[in-house]
Amino acid sequence: MKLMRVGETGAEKPAILDQNGTIRDLSNIITDVSGEFLGADQLQKIADTDLNTLPQITPSTRIGPCVGQVGKFICIGLNYGDHAAEAGMDLPPEPIIFMKATSAICGPNDNIIIPPNSQKTDWEVELGIVIGKTASYVDEKNALEHVAGYCVINDISERAFQIEHSGQWVKGKSADTFGPIGPWLVTKEEIDNPQDLKMWLEVDGKRYQDGSTATMVFGVSFLVHYLSQFMSLQPGDIISTGTPPGVGMGQKPDPVYLKPNQTMKLGIEGLGEQNQTTKAWGEVD
């Protein structure tokens, strides 16, 4: 299933994309695509519904973040060997964990706002894991039982804030609009192997990232297991699993960073695409 949330910011309603590409309203089945409704029983209830009986939603309706009321937005750093190399950093012996503020979350096609004083705003296409069942001290072999599905994430990052200022990476990761998720939460039965998905990102039509989840250092099952040793993962939590090479910071001979009025397109095989325009902070659409 391809679950989504549509409508104006703060007033999104649950929806589903049917097999014909029509958006259908799920409001009579669930009140939101959020942790409360991502358990196996609730997902089965949706799966058993005849989608043809549900109201259609116009395709021009804004697509919101594919998960609402997110509790934790957890990120994994340097999880692709080639990306670690382009960043000039050693491959970590264990996953690098940092948080992204949930206030950064926005829709997959919303504008990306470059913060004041930013000179190094960058892009990162990433596979997102959406938790559907509480995970606490789970074994790796059972980890996928706790996953509701997957989504596309653009882990927008301000590199100077992240790296050149002292303290945690979270400062460079959490500006408003720095966390587009969606367009869909694709439930896990539709993804045969989350470790074999093509992923890509373009800026103004130039492809910078062209990779695959096959080259992740720590895979989906291990990450859910690993994180659950340090914190409980709750339904609706999101894990952003790292990015392949090709980020702006790693371009040679000189880094390339985002400027206002550029377009980004990115996607992951089976999970849909995002389309964004960058805007200067305070700029009127």
C-alpha positions as protocol buffer text, in pm:
chain_id: "A"
residue {
  index: 1
  type: MET
  ca { x: 0 y: 0 z: 0 }
}
residue {
  index: 2
  type: LYS
  ca { x: 103 y: 357 z: -65 }
}
residue {
  index: 3
  type: LEU
  ca { x: -27 y: 568 z: 221 }
}
residue {
  index: 4
  type: MET
  ca { x: -10 y: 946 z: 214 }
}
residue {
  index: 5
  type: ARG
  ca { x: -141 y: 1264 z: 373 }
}
residue {
  index: 6
  type: VAL
  ca { x: -291 y: 1541 z: 162 }
}
residue {
  index: 7
  type: GLY
  ca { x: -416 y: 1892 z: 222 }
}
residue {
  index: 8
  type: GLU
  ca { x: -289 y: 2226 z: 346 }
}
residue {
  index: 9
  type: THR
  ca { x: -14 y: 2240 z: 605 }
}
residue {
  index: 10
  type: GLY
  ca { x: -149 y: 2141 z: 944 }
}
residue {
  index: 11
  type: ALA
  ca { x: -479 y: 2018 z: 798 }
}
residue {
  index: 12
  type: GLU
  ca { x: -366 y: 1707 z: 610 }
}
residue {
  index: 13
  type: LYS
  ca { x: -598 y: 1409 z: 591 }
}
residue {
  index: 14
  type: PRO
  ca { x: -510 y: 1042 z: 537 }
}
residue {
  index: 15
  type: ALA
  ca { x: -517 y: 904 z: 186 }
}
residue {
  index: 16
  type: ILE
  ca { x: -401 y: 612 z: -24 }
}
residue {
  index: 17
  type: LEU
  ca { x: -283 y: 581 z: -382 }
}
residue {
  index: 18
  type: ASP
  ca { x: -480 y: 305 z: -556 }
}
residue {
  index: 19
  type: GLN
  ca { x: -350 y: 75 z: -830 }
}
residue {
  index: 20
  type: ASN
  ca { x: -465 y: 317 z: -1099 }
}
residue {
  index: 21
  type: GLY
  ca { x: -276 y: 610 z: -949 }
}
residue {
  index: 22
  type: THR
  ca { x: -589 y: 771 z: -806 }
}
residue {
  index: 23
  type: ILE
  ca { x: -568 y: 931 z: -462 }
}
residue {
  index: 24
  type: ARG
  ca { x: -844 y: 803 z: -233 }
}
residue {
  index: 25
  type: ASP
  ca { x: -962 y: 956 z: 94 }
}
residue {
  index: 26
  type: LEU
  ca { x: -905 y: 733 z: 399 }
}
residue {
  index: 27
  type: SER
  ca { x: -1073 y: 964 z: 650 }
}
residue {
  index: 28
  type: ASN
  ca { x: -1359 y: 719 z: 712 }
}
residue {
  index: 29
  type: ILE
  ca { x: -1110 y: 440 z: 788 }
}
residue {
  index: 30
  type: ILE
  ca { x: -839 y: 616 z: 994 }
}
residue {
  index: 31
  type: THR
  ca { x: -801 y: 969 z: 1121 }
}
residue {
  index: 32
  type: ASP
  ca { x: -435 y: 1009 z: 1023 }
}
residue {
  index: 33
  type: VAL
  ca { x: -134 y: 823 z: 886 }
}
residue {
  index: 34
  type: SER
  ca { x: 42 y: 830 z: 1222 }
}
residue {
  index: 35
  type: GLY
  ca { x: 182 y: 590 z: 1478 }
}
residue {
  index: 36
  type: GLU
  ca { x: -160 y: 508 z: 1623 }
}
residue {
  index: 37
  type: PHE
  ca { x: -267 y: 364 z: 1288 }
}
residue {
  index: 38
  type: LEU
  ca { x: 51 y: 191 z: 1170 }
}
residue {
  index: 39
  type: GLY
  ca { x: 13 y: -136 z: 1358 }
}
residue {
  index: 40
  type: ALA
  ca { x: -54 y: -460 z: 1172 }
}
residue {
  index: 41
  type: ASP
  ca { x: -426 y: -466 z: 1259 }
}
residue {
  index: 42
  type: GLN
  ca { x: -490 y: -114 z: 1136 }
}
residue {
  index: 43
  type: LEU
  ca { x: -290 y: -168 z: 817 }
}
residue {
  index: 44
  type: GLN
  ca { x: -482 y: -489 z: 752 }
}
residue {
  index: 45
  type: LYS
  ca { x: -808 y: -299 z: 794 }
}
residue {
  index: 46
  type: ILE
  ca { x: -698 y: -62 z: 518 }
}
residue {
  index: 47
  type: ALA
  ca { x: -580 y: -351 z: 301 }
}
residue {
  index: 48
  type: ASP
  ca { x: -921 y: -519 z: 331 }
}
residue {
  index: 49
  type: THR
  ca { x: -1104 y: -206 z: 215 }
}
residue {
  index: 50
  type: ASP
  ca { x: -1238 y: -185 z: -139 }
}
residue {
  index: 51
  type: LEU
  ca { x: -1059 y: 131 z: -249 }
}
residue {
  index: 52
  type: ASN
  ca { x: -1310 y: 190 z: -528 }
}
residue {
  index: 53
  type: THR
  ca { x: -1567 y: 275 z: -260 }
}
residue {
  index: 54
  type: LEU
  ca { x: -1355 y: 559 z: -121 }
}
residue {
  index: 55
  type: PRO
  ca { x: -1390 y: 922 z: -237 }
}
residue {
  index: 56
  type: GLN
  ca { x: -1136 y: 1047 z: -491 }
}
residue {
  index: 57
  type: ILE
  ca { x: -909 y: 1341 z: -414 }
}
residue {
  index: 58
  type: THR
  ca { x: -806 y: 1579 z: -689 }
}
residue {
  index: 59
  type: PRO
  ca { x: -447 y: 1523 z: -805 }
}
residue {
  index: 60
  type: SER
  ca { x: -370 y: 1894 z: -763 }
}
residue {
  index: 61
  type: THR
  ca { x: -414 y: 1874 z: -386 }
}
residue {
  index: 62
  type: ARG
  ca { x: -95 y: 1941 z: -191 }
}
residue {
  index: 63
  type: ILE
  ca { x: 86 y: 1628 z: -73 }
}
residue {
  index: 64
  type: GLY
  ca { x: 191 y: 1658 z: 290 }
}
residue {
  index: 65
  type: PRO
  ca { x: 446 y: 1461 z: 493 }
}
residue {
  index: 66
  type: CYS
  ca { x: 358 y: 1094 z: 461 }
}
residue {
  index: 67
  type: VAL
  ca { x: 363 y: 1043 z: 840 }
}
residue {
  index: 68
  type: GLY
  ca { x: 198 y: 1272 z: 1094 }
}
residue {
  index: 69
  type: GLN
  ca { x: 269 y: 1329 z: 1463 }
}
residue {
  index: 70
  type: VAL
  ca { x: 624 y: 1192 z: 1435 }
}
residue {
  index: 71
  type: GLY
  ca { x: 776 y: 1133 z: 1777 }
}
residue {
  index: 72
  type: LYS
  ca { x: 1143 y: 1085 z: 1686 }
}
residue {
  index: 73
  type: PHE
  ca { x: 1332 y: 1168 z: 1367 }
}
residue {
  index: 74
  type: ILE
  ca { x: 1653 y: 966 z: 1399 }
}
residue {
  index: 75
  type: CYS
  ca { x: 1934 y: 988 z: 1146 }
}
residue {
  index: 76
  type: ILE
  ca { x: 2235 y: 771 z: 1066 }
}
residue {
  index: 77
  type: GLY
  ca { x: 2555 y: 940 z: 953 }
}
residue {
  index: 78
  type: LEU
  ca { x: 2822 y: 815 z: 712 }
}
residue {
  index: 79
  type: ASN
  ca { x: 2633 y: 495 z: 635 }
}
residue {
  index: 80
  type: TYR
  ca { x: 2767 y: 464 z: 279 }
}
residue {
  index: 81
  type: GLY
  ca { x: 3140 y: 400 z: 243 }
}
residue {
  index: 82
  type: ASP
  ca { x: 3182 y: 622 z: -64 }
}
residue {
  index: 83
  type: HIS
  ca { x: 3001 y: 909 z: 108 }
}
residue {
  index: 84
  type: ALA
  ca { x: 3230 y: 882 z: 412 }
}
residue {
  index: 85
  type: ALA
  ca { x: 3526 y: 899 z: 177 }
}
residue {
  index: 86
  type: GLU
  ca { x: 3400 y: 1210 z: -6 }
}
residue {
  index: 87
  type: ALA
  ca { x: 3340 y: 1374 z: 334 }
}
residue {
  index: 88
  type: GLY
  ca { x: 3698 y: 1294 z: 434 }
}
residue {
  index: 89
  type: MET
  ca { x: 3580 y: 1092 z: 734 }
}
residue {
  index: 90
  type: ASP
  ca { x: 3661 y: 742 z: 851 }
}
residue {
  index: 91
  type: LEU
  ca { x: 3404 y: 466 z: 814 }
}
residue {
  index: 92
  type: PRO
  ca { x: 3242 y: 430 z: 1158 }
}
residue {
  index: 93
  type: PRO
  ca { x: 3274 y: 96 z: 1343 }
}
residue {
  index: 94
  type: GLU
  ca { x: 2917 y: 144 z: 1470 }
}
residue {
  index: 95
  type: PRO
  ca { x: 2632 y: 357 z: 1336 }
}
residue {
  index: 96
  type: ILE
  ca { x: 2663 y: 732 z: 1396 }
}
residue {
  index: 97
  type: ILE
  ca { x: 2334 y: 847 z: 1547 }
}
residue {
  index: 98
  type: PHE
  ca { x: 2199 y: 1201 z: 1551 }
}
residue {
  index: 99
  type: MET
  ca { x: 1857 y: 1358 z: 1567 }
}
residue {
  index: 100
  type: LYS
  ca { x: 1673 y: 1588 z: 1331 }
}
residue {
  index: 101
  type: ALA
  ca { x: 1407 y: 1812 z: 1487 }
}
residue {
  index: 102
  type: THR
  ca { x: 1056 y: 1703 z: 1396 }
}
residue {
  index: 103
  type: SER
  ca { x: 976 y: 2069 z: 1322 }
}
residue {
  index: 104
  type: ALA
  ca { x: 1196 y: 2026 z: 1012 }
}
residue {
  index: 105
  type: ILE
  ca { x: 943 y: 1787 z: 857 }
}
residue {
  index: 106
  type: CYS
  ca { x: 756 y: 1910 z: 550 }
}
residue {
  index: 107
  type: GLY
  ca { x: 586 y: 1773 z: 243 }
}
residue {
  index: 108
  type: PRO
  ca { x: 782 y: 1614 z: -41 }
}
residue {
  index: 109
  type: ASN
  ca { x: 715 y: 1899 z: -283 }
}
residue {
  index: 110
  type: ASP
  ca { x: 715 y: 2192 z: -42 }
}
residue {
  index: 111
  type: ASN
  ca { x: 966 y: 2473 z: -86 }
}
residue {
  index: 112
  type: ILE
  ca { x: 1300 y: 2436 z: 90 }
}
residue {
  index: 113
  type: ILE
  ca { x: 1386 y: 2751 z: 286 }
}
residue {
  index: 114
  type: ILE
  ca { x: 1757 y: 2838 z: 302 }
}
residue {
  index: 115
  type: PRO
  ca { x: 1824 y: 2981 z: 650 }
}
residue {
  index: 116
  type: PRO
  ca { x: 1961 y: 3333 z: 706 }
}
residue {
  index: 117
  type: ASN
  ca { x: 2341 y: 3340 z: 701 }
}
residue {
  index: 118
  type: SER
  ca { x: 2358 y: 3000 z: 531 }
}
residue {
  index: 119
  type: GLN
  ca { x: 2633 y: 2952 z: 275 }
}
residue {
  index: 120
  type: LYS
  ca { x: 2649 y: 2572 z: 267 }
}
residue {
  index: 121
  type: THR
  ca { x: 2300 y: 2424 z: 241 }
}
residue {
  index: 122
  type: ASP
  ca { x: 2331 y: 2074 z: 94 }
}
residue {
  index: 123
  type: TRP
  ca { x: 2119 y: 1779 z: -18 }
}
residue {
  index: 124
  type: GLU
  ca { x: 2104 y: 1409 z: 77 }
}
residue {
  index: 125
  type: VAL
  ca { x: 1862 y: 1153 z: -69 }
}
residue {
  index: 126
  type: GLU
  ca { x: 1795 y: 887 z: 194 }
}
residue {
  index: 127
  type: LEU
  ca { x: 1583 y: 579 z: 260 }
}
residue {
  index: 128
  type: GLY
  ca { x: 1347 y: 635 z: 551 }
}
residue {
  index: 129
  type: ILE
  ca { x: 1227 y: 356 z: 780 }
}
residue {
  index: 130
  type: VAL
  ca { x: 888 y: 409 z: 946 }
}
residue {
  index: 131
  type: ILE
  ca { x: 831 y: 217 z: 1269 }
}
residue {
  index: 132
  type: GLY
  ca { x: 496 y: 41 z: 1307 }
}
residue {
  index: 133
  type: LYS
  ca { x: 541 y: -157 z: 1629 }
}
residue {
  index: 134
  type: THR
  ca { x: 731 y: -64 z: 1945 }
}
residue {
  index: 135
  type: ALA
  ca { x: 1088 y: -193 z: 1930 }
}
residue {
  index: 136
  type: SER
  ca { x: 1291 y: -230 z: 2246 }
}
residue {
  index: 137
  type: TYR
  ca { x: 1598 y: -456 z: 2262 }
}
residue {
  index: 138
  type: VAL
  ca { x: 1491 y: -647 z: 1952 }
}
residue {
  index: 139
  type: ASP
  ca { x: 1704 y: -908 z: 1775 }
}
residue {
  index: 140
  type: GLU
  ca { x: 1826 y: -829 z: 1426 }
}
residue {
  index: 141
  type: LYS
  ca { x: 1646 y: -1134 z: 1284 }
}
residue {
  index: 142
  type: ASN
  ca { x: 1313 y: -1002 z: 1416 }
}
residue {
  index: 143
  type: ALA
  ca { x: 1371 y: -634 z: 1346 }
}
residue {
  index: 144
  type: LEU
  ca { x: 1156 y: -605 z: 1033 }
}
residue {
  index: 145
  type: GLU
  ca { x: 853 y: -714 z: 1235 }
}
residue {
  index: 146
  type: HIS
  ca { x: 864 y: -365 z: 1384 }
}
residue {
  index: 147
  type: VAL
  ca { x: 874 y: -181 z: 1051 }
}
residue {
  index: 148
  type: ALA
  ca { x: 555 y: -43 z: 894 }
}
residue {
  index: 149
  type: GLY
  ca { x: 719 y: 66 z: 572 }
}
residue {
  index: 150
  type: TYR
  ca { x: 958 y: 299 z: 392 }
}
residue {
  index: 151
  type: CYS
  ca { x: 969 y: 646 z: 240 }
}
residue {
  index: 152
  type: VAL
  ca { x: 1193 y: 893 z: 57 }
}
residue {
  index: 153
  type: ILE
  ca { x: 1371 y: 1155 z: 269 }
}
residue {
  index: 154
  type: ASN
  ca { x: 1578 y: 1453 z: 162 }
}
residue {
  index: 155
  type: ASP
  ca { x: 1808 y: 1511 z: 461 }
}
residue {
  index: 156
  type: ILE
  ca { x: 1876 y: 1878 z: 390 }
}
residue {
  index: 157
  type: SER
  ca { x: 2190 y: 1988 z: 577 }
}
residue {
  index: 158
  type: GLU
  ca { x: 2364 y: 2320 z: 641 }
}
residue {
  index: 159
  type: ARG
  ca { x: 2729 y: 2206 z: 646 }
}
residue {
  index: 160
  type: ALA
  ca { x: 2878 y: 2508 z: 822 }
}
residue {
  index: 161
  type: PHE
  ca { x: 2622 y: 2481 z: 1101 }
}
residue {
  index: 162
  type: GLN
  ca { x: 2674 y: 2104 z: 1113 }
}
residue {
  index: 163
  type: ILE
  ca { x: 3053 y: 2076 z: 1099 }
}
residue {
  index: 164
  type: GLU
  ca { x: 3224 y: 2410 z: 1150 }
}
residue {
  index: 165
  type: HIS
  ca { x: 3034 y: 2515 z: 1462 }
}
residue {
  index: 166
  type: SER
  ca { x: 3105 y: 2329 z: 1784 }
}
residue {
  index: 167
  type: GLY
  ca { x: 2863 y: 2074 z: 1926 }
}
residue {
  index: 168
  type: GLN
  ca { x: 2620 y: 1830 z: 1772 }
}
residue {
  index: 169
  type: TRP
  ca { x: 2525 y: 1783 z: 1407 }
}
residue {
  index: 170
  type: VAL
  ca { x: 2161 y: 1852 z: 1489 }
}
residue {
  index: 171
  type: LYS
  ca { x: 2220 y: 2228 z: 1442 }
}
residue {
  index: 172
  type: GLY
  ca { x: 2287 y: 2179 z: 1074 }
}
residue {
  index: 173
  type: LYS
  ca { x: 1999 y: 1939 z: 1019 }
}
residue {
  index: 174
  type: SER
  ca { x: 1695 y: 2093 z: 1183 }
}
residue {
  index: 175
  type: ALA
  ca { x: 1596 y: 2419 z: 1014 }
}
residue {
  index: 176
  type: ASP
  ca { x: 1233 y: 2441 z: 909 }
}
residue {
  index: 177
  type: THR
  ca { x: 1173 y: 2250 z: 580 }
}
residue {
  index: 178
  type: PHE
  ca { x: 1498 y: 2052 z: 616 }
}
residue {
  index: 179
  type: GLY
  ca { x: 1306 y: 1722 z: 641 }
}
residue {
  index: 180
  type: PRO
  ca { x: 1082 y: 1652 z: 339 }
}
residue {
  index: 181
  type: ILE
  ca { x: 930 y: 1302 z: 370 }
}
residue {
  index: 182
  type: GLY
  ca { x: 716 y: 1114 z: 121 }
}
residue {
  index: 183
  type: PRO
  ca { x: 528 y: 1128 z: -109 }
}
residue {
  index: 184
  type: TRP
  ca { x: 418 y: 792 z: 24 }
}
residue {
  index: 185
  type: LEU
  ca { x: 468 y: 560 z: 313 }
}
residue {
  index: 186
  type: VAL
  ca { x: 506 y: 235 z: 119 }
}
residue {
  index: 187
  type: THR
  ca { x: 418 y: -59 z: 341 }
}
residue {
  index: 188
  type: LYS
  ca { x: 689 y: -318 z: 373 }
}
residue {
  index: 189
  type: GLU
  ca { x: 514 y: -599 z: 182 }
}
residue {
  index: 190
  type: GLU
  ca { x: 556 y: -395 z: -137 }
}
residue {
  index: 191
  type: ILE
  ca { x: 936 y: -379 z: -99 }
}
residue {
  index: 192
  type: ASP
  ca { x: 1097 y: -719 z: -161 }
}
residue {
  index: 193
  type: ASN
  ca { x: 1441 y: -611 z: -45 }
}
residue {
  index: 194
  type: PRO
  ca { x: 1507 y: -271 z: 113 }
}
residue {
  index: 195
  type: GLN
  ca { x: 1880 y: -334 z: 56 }
}
residue {
  index: 196
  type: ASP
  ca { x: 1847 y: -328 z: -322 }
}
residue {
  index: 197
  type: LEU
  ca { x: 1676 y: 0 z: -415 }
}
residue {
  index: 198
  type: LYS
  ca { x: 1811 y: 252 z: -665 }
}
residue {
  index: 199
  type: MET
  ca { x: 1820 y: 612 z: -544 }
}
residue {
  index: 200
  type: TRP
  ca { x: 1905 y: 940 z: -712 }
}
residue {
  index: 201
  type: LEU
  ca { x: 1900 y: 1318 z: -677 }
}
residue {
  index: 202
  type: GLU
  ca { x: 1923 y: 1602 z: -930 }
}
residue {
  index: 203
  type: VAL
  ca { x: 1970 y: 1978 z: -891 }
}
residue {
  index: 204
  type: ASP
  ca { x: 1855 y: 2192 z: -1184 }
}
residue {
  index: 205
  type: GLY
  ca { x: 1851 y: 1882 z: -1401 }
}
residue {
  index: 206
  type: LYS
  ca { x: 2206 y: 1770 z: -1319 }
}
residue {
  index: 207
  type: ARG
  ca { x: 2230 y: 1431 z: -1152 }
}
residue {
  index: 208
  type: TYR
  ca { x: 2459 y: 1446 z: -851 }
}
residue {
  index: 209
  type: GLN
  ca { x: 2358 y: 1133 z: -661 }
}
residue {
  index: 210
  type: ASP
  ca { x: 2305 y: 799 z: -833 }
}
residue {
  index: 211
  type: GLY
  ca { x: 2335 y: 514 z: -585 }
}
residue {
  index: 212
  type: SER
  ca { x: 2172 y: 213 z: -426 }
}
residue {
  index: 213
  type: THR
  ca { x: 2079 y: 101 z: -78 }
}
residue {
  index: 214
  type: ALA
  ca { x: 2287 y: -209 z: -160 }
}
residue {
  index: 215
  type: THR
  ca { x: 2597 y: -14 z: -56 }
}
residue {
  index: 216
  type: MET
  ca { x: 2472 y: 79 z: 292 }
}
residue {
  index: 217
  type: VAL
  ca { x: 2723 y: -15 z: 561 }
}
residue {
  index: 218
  type: PHE
  ca { x: 2455 y: -95 z: 819 }
}
residue {
  index: 219
  type: GLY
  ca { x: 2130 y: -229 z: 674 }
}
residue {
  index: 220
  type: VAL
  ca { x: 1769 y: -175 z: 776 }
}
residue {
  index: 221
  type: SER
  ca { x: 1738 y: -478 z: 1005 }
}
residue {
  index: 222
  type: PHE
  ca { x: 2063 y: -401 z: 1185 }
}
residue {
  index: 223
  type: LEU
  ca { x: 1973 y: -34 z: 1234 }
}
residue {
  index: 224
  type: VAL
  ca { x: 1636 y: -113 z: 1393 }
}
residue {
  index: 225
  type: HIS
  ca { x: 1804 y: -370 z: 1617 }
}
residue {
  index: 226
  type: TYR
  ca { x: 2093 y: -138 z: 1704 }
}
residue {
  index: 227
  type: LEU
  ca { x: 1884 y: 168 z: 1782 }
}
residue {
  index: 228
  type: SER
  ca { x: 1649 y: -36 z: 1999 }
}
residue {
  index: 229
  type: GLN
  ca { x: 1940 y: -112 z: 2233 }
}
residue {
  index: 230
  type: PHE
  ca { x: 1965 y: 257 z: 2324 }
}
residue {
  index: 231
  type: MET
  ca { x: 1606 y: 383 z: 2303 }
}
residue {
  index: 232
  type: SER
  ca { x: 1264 y: 237 z: 2240 }
}
residue {
  index: 233
  type: LEU
  ca { x: 1137 y: 296 z: 1889 }
}
residue {
  index: 234
  type: GLN
  ca { x: 772 y: 393 z: 1883 }
}
residue {
  index: 235
  type: PRO
  ca { x: 512 y: 362 z: 1606 }
}
residue {
  index: 236
  type: GLY
  ca { x: 545 y: 661 z: 1376 }
}
residue {
  index: 237
  type: ASP
  ca { x: 914 y: 719 z: 1452 }
}
residue {
  index: 238
  type: ILE
  ca { x: 1129 y: 769 z: 1143 }
}
residue {
  index: 239
  type: ILE
  ca { x: 1486 y: 655 z: 1081 }
}
residue {
  index: 240
  type: SER
  ca { x: 1678 y: 825 z: 800 }
}
residue {
  index: 241
  type: THR
  ca { x: 1945 y: 575 z: 701 }
}
residue {
  index: 242
  type: GLY
  ca { x: 2222 y: 778 z: 536 }
}
residue {
  index: 243
  type: THR
  ca { x: 2307 y: 892 z: 185 }
}
residue {
  index: 244
  type: PRO
  ca { x: 2517 y: 766 z: -105 }
}
residue {
  index: 245
  type: PRO
  ca { x: 2798 y: 979 z: -253 }
}
residue {
  index: 246
  type: GLY
  ca { x: 2730 y: 1287 z: -460 }
}
residue {
  index: 247
  type: VAL
  ca { x: 2637 y: 1547 z: -199 }
}
residue {
  index: 248
  type: GLY
  ca { x: 2732 y: 1907 z: -267 }
}
residue {
  index: 249
  type: MET
  ca { x: 3002 y: 1911 z: -1 }
}
residue {
  index: 250
  type: GLY
  ca { x: 3186 y: 1633 z: -183 }
}
residue {
  index: 251
  type: GLN
  ca { x: 3199 y: 1785 z: -532 }
}
residue {
  index: 252
  type: LYS
  ca { x: 3544 y: 1830 z: -689 }
}
residue {
  index: 253
  type: PRO
  ca { x: 3735 y: 2049 z: -735 }
}
residue {
  index: 254
  type: ASP
  ca { x: 3498 y: 2274 z: -537 }
}
residue {
  index: 255
  type: PRO
  ca { x: 3190 y: 2204 z: -326 }
}
residue {
  index: 256
  type: VAL
  ca { x: 2852 y: 2301 z: -471 }
}
residue {
  index: 257
  type: TYR
  ca { x: 2578 y: 2429 z: -242 }
}
residue {
  index: 258
  type: LEU
  ca { x: 2215 y: 2520 z: -290 }
}
residue {
  index: 259
  type: LYS
  ca { x: 2108 y: 2872 z: -379 }
}
residue {
  index: 260
  type: PRO
  ca { x: 1760 y: 3027 z: -392 }
}
residue {
  index: 261
  type: ASN
  ca { x: 1537 y: 2941 z: -687 }
}
residue {
  index: 262
  type: GLN
  ca { x: 1695 y: 2608 z: -771 }
}
residue {
  index: 263
  type: THR
  ca { x: 1500 y: 2286 z: -821 }
}
residue {
  index: 264
  type: MET
  ca { x: 1569 y: 1949 z: -669 }
}
residue {
  index: 265
  type: LYS
  ca { x: 1427 y: 1619 z: -789 }
}
residue {
  index: 266
  type: LEU
  ca { x: 1498 y: 1296 z: -607 }
}
residue {
  index: 267
  type: GLY
  ca { x: 1358 y: 950 z: -571 }
}
residue {
  index: 268
  type: ILE
  ca { x: 1401 y: 593 z: -459 }
}
residue {
  index: 269
  type: GLU
  ca { x: 1290 y: 290 z: -657 }
}
residue {
  index: 270
  type: GLY
  ca { x: 935 y: 193 z: -558 }
}
residue {
  index: 271
  type: LEU
  ca { x: 898 y: 479 z: -311 }
}
residue {
  index: 272
  type: GLY
  ca { x: 818 y: 772 z: -539 }
}
residue {
  index: 273
  type: GLU
  ca { x: 977 y: 1108 z: -614 }
}
residue {
  index: 274
  type: GLN
  ca { x: 1011 y: 1449 z: -452 }
}
residue {
  index: 275
  type: ASN
  ca { x: 1027 y: 1786 z: -632 }
}
residue {
  index: 276
  type: GLN
  ca { x: 1137 y: 2097 z: -446 }
}
residue {
  index: 277
  type: THR
  ca { x: 1228 y: 2459 z: -511 }
}
residue {
  index: 278
  type: THR
  ca { x: 1472 y: 2643 z: -287 }
}
residue {
  index: 279
  type: LYS
  ca { x: 1376 y: 2983 z: -148 }
}
residue {
  index: 280
  type: ALA
  ca { x: 1563 y: 3242 z: 55 }
}
residue {
  index: 281
  type: TRP
  ca { x: 1439 y: 3285 z: 409 }
}
residue {
  index: 282
  type: GLY
  ca { x: 1170 y: 3554 z: 410 }
}
residue {
  index: 283
  type: GLU
  ca { x: 1114 y: 3528 z: 36 }
}
residue {
  index: 284
  type: VAL
  ca { x: 749 y: 3553 z: -69 }
}
residue {
  index: 285
  type: ASP
  ca { x: 628 y: 3276 z: -302 }
}
